[in-house]
Amino acid sequence: VLSLCCEACKKVIFHVPSELEADTLVGRVDLKECLQSAEFISSSDGNFKVLEDGSVYTTSALSLSAEKKTFTILLKDIQEQVQKKIHVALVKEEEKTPKTRHARDTVLKRTKRRWGPIPSVMIENSLGPFPLQIQQVQSDTAQNYTIYYSASGPGIDQDPKGLFYIERETGNIFATRAVDREQYPSFQIICFATTPDGYSPEVPLVHTIRIEDDNDNAPYFTQDLFEFCVPENSRPGVVVGKVIAEDRDEPYTLHTTLKYRIVSQTPPITPAFSLHGDTGVISVLLPQLDRELVPSYTLLVEVRDMAGQPFGLCTTGTVVIKIEDTNDNAPSFKQLQYETRVEENRVNVEILRVSVVDLDEPGSPGSGAVYEILRGNDDQAFEITTDKSTNEGILCVVKGLDYETAKQRILVIGVNNEAPYLLAPHSQQLSQSTSSVTVHVLDVDEGPVFKPCLLRLDVKECEDIGTAIGRFVAEDPETGNSEGIRYRIPPGQCNWINIDDRSGEVRTVRVLDRDIGEMRRGQCNVTVLAIDRNGKTGTGTIQVCIVPGNKNIPRITQTDYIMCRDRKPICLTAQDGDEAPYSAPFVYRITDRELASMWKLTPHDDNSWYLSPKSDIPYGIYEIPVSVIDNGGKIGENTVRVNLCDCVTPTECDGRSRQLAGGNVTLGLWAILAMILGSLLLLLILITICGCCGAGVMHRQVTDDCANHNLIISNTEAPGEEVMDHNIIPLQNTCDQGGYGVKTGEQQTFEMVKGRGHTLESVKGAGHQTLGSVKEGGGQPMMDTCRYSYSEWHNFTHPRLGEKVHLCRQDEEQKHSEDYLLSYNYEGKGSLAGSVGCCSDQHEEEALDFLDQLEPKFRTLAETCIKR
């Protein structure tokens, strides 16, 4: 690459190929001529980087699409606050036309260039003489030009400065002093070849100077002291540990090839360990490592470089190996027989200490003694523990001994270690060490003794005061009987019971009930004293436990019910405050025979039974006596009130239930007034209907051509306000919904003709009986289902008027009384054609054959009206 360096801060032009690869040297710019001390150097184009010596390199592959490419090098002196720019232009080189070589042309020969020598080598810690020539660089262009050589980089103008220099005219590279390879293993310097006018015929050369290692560092161990542990009696070959050494010389050479060996062993007995020469791993060599004989070993080890050759450098280190204890020595008693004494009835008292011999390490699980009583302690009266500080066995009496029962006790005790016993190599299994202890019991005058010392007495709940619940007596150990012993209960305890001072009989002094605050726990412990003739005392405990009793009777939680026409069974549920077994399951019975023939009970679960009628019984209110028997046989009498109502939902019978349950009532002034108004209104309605319908029967006749007048055009009348209250008696007085009366002989008949509105059949309320249901009760059927007799009308209206009076009595604002007298607006004159429908008499109804001869349009209209 041809490079051209211009003067300071002037434009620099480089002639380069059209294709540049990454990290390609473009040229060199003299930065110091532009700015002497440039602390910051940057390029405006990221495709190029500028080194401190002014060398310009490409950062990525670059293709010059145009003939010229420019960028700027920015130089800054932060301290002087000076900033300068150098403009760089890249010009594409002209491609040379290849020249055809003729046969007679001279053949060019390839020659070796001296501008790229092999890397230089300098011996570490060289003795000189200095300056010491280590290499020479020369350019082949020196044959045509005057070439000056220069260099920069570490060791020249960078730390360590002045270590190397290059002669300007010859290109010889010299070293000025010795170099330590461990500090500077190699140097990379950049060499330049320029003409006196600044022209660079050669690309700057990166030359490497490698420092050849000298074995000037001895190996060293990574630790001053290595400590390892190994269990005693370990087998040969068991790895104990590994020693590690390092060498600062050049890796993978003889200077860092290390060898290990054991120099000496303390104590100087048979070698117990081996050391691997290459890896430094220490292993067990001696098959019998006994901690009791040698607790630890100290090894002096050596590491040497040069693969362990005598002329290599070496270092020594110390290794301490501790032998860990194992339980290979069984404990043994110092004495085979022991003898001691103890007074009878003494408790929790130490009577003897025993000791053992164990060769294992003190304080370790292998020497910790664990004592046990092997024989002679069937009643668990003795206990032996270990004193951790002395490793002795402590024998104690935990239950009082009785001289009268046994004057002497013989125990056999054994000992083991906390850790399991490990059999050492070439040794035999040892049996457990045992020792016998003879305990002499001393006689002592003692007080009475309760047998048993704790007596549990169960008392049923709510027992009568003074009920005998048991006896609690004590005996004199000396005589074996209870003569002369008095009993009493010390004060300050729960006062549920007392005890007879002579016989020891226990009786209740209160009614024991678990629902009382202090008795909720259901248990009380009472301490009783027994005193003999000599004043000696003994104590015992009575545990009084309250057993749940059958004190509560079962009761049905809900007794009022409403049963509608579907007669769905009623679920009766009872509760009992007692606990099992005096509560559920319950048994239900109907005690009244007459009601038992009408109603039945079927079980549902332990607490509930179903109540349902046996047959189609009349509507009404039934009070059914039901007895509930709990599991303890206690009977609870209950009365279940069932309102069997002709309804769909129970809410429809709420009003009637209140009416029947009212009992004796006193009518007020407004109630009496409402009854009078209701009677007058009823009389007026009867007179009006009888007069109108009677006249209609006598004078109405049906003509033959009545078919021509059945369908006529009439004025449209707006409907009146529809009253939805079921408590108001609907009265129909229009022509197509009216009625008439007929009187024949001594019997007066009132007929009400059905219409499209609310009729006597369609008016049904909660608990009311309709006129249709009254008619079905008896009597001969009428010729037309639209007509009813006066007695039926009376039976229908009388209970409704009574209910209305009852509502008027309960309503303080007298709103119900306002429903009797209603005013209606005039709705227009009726049709001149008269009424159409069922307002005609019996004969008129029979002359309706013309309806069967209607035209198709009228038939469609008639069918539509019938469907509605």
Secondary structure, 3 states (H helix, E strand, C coil): CEECCCCCCCCEEEEECCEECCCCEEEECCHHHHCCCCCEEEECCCCEEECCCCEEEECCCEECCCCEEEEEEEEEECCCCEEEEEEEEEEECCCCCCCCCCCCCCCCCCCCCCCCCCCEEEECCCCCCCCEEEEECCCHHHHCCCCEEEEECECCCECCCCCEEECCCCCEEEECCCCCCCCCCEEEEEEEEECCCCCECCCCEEEEEEEECCCCCCCEECCCEEEEEEECCCCCCCEEEECCEECCCCCCCHHHCCEEEEEEEECCCCCCEEECCCCCEEEECCCCCCCCCCCEEEEEEEEECHHHCCCCCEEEEEEEEEEECCCCCCCEECCCEEEEEEECCCCCEEEEEECEECCCCCCCCCCCEEEEEEECCCCCCEEEEEECCCCEEEEEECCCCCCCCCCEEEEEEEEEECCCCCCCCCCCCCCCCEEEEEEEEECCCCCCEECCCEEEEEEECCCCCCCEEEECCEECCCCCCCCCCEEECCCCCCCCEEECCCCCEEEECCCCCCCCHHHCCCEEEEEEEEECCCCCEEEEEEEEEEECCCCCCCEECCCEEEECCCCCCEEEEEECCCCCCCCCCCEEEECCHHHHHHEEEEECCCCEEEEEECCCCCCEEEEEEEEEECCCCCEEEEEEEEEECCCCCHHHHHHHHHHHCCCCCCCCHHHHHHHHHHHHHHHHHHHHHHHHHHHHHHHCCCCHHHHHCCCCCCCCCCCCCCCCCCCCCCCCCCHHHCEEEEEECCEEEEEECCCCCCCCCCCCCCCCCCHHHHHHCCCCCCCCCCCCCHHHHHHHHHHHHHHHHHHHHHCCCCCHHHHCCCCCCCCCCCCCCCCCCCCCCHHHHHCCHHHHHCCHHHHHHHHHHHHC
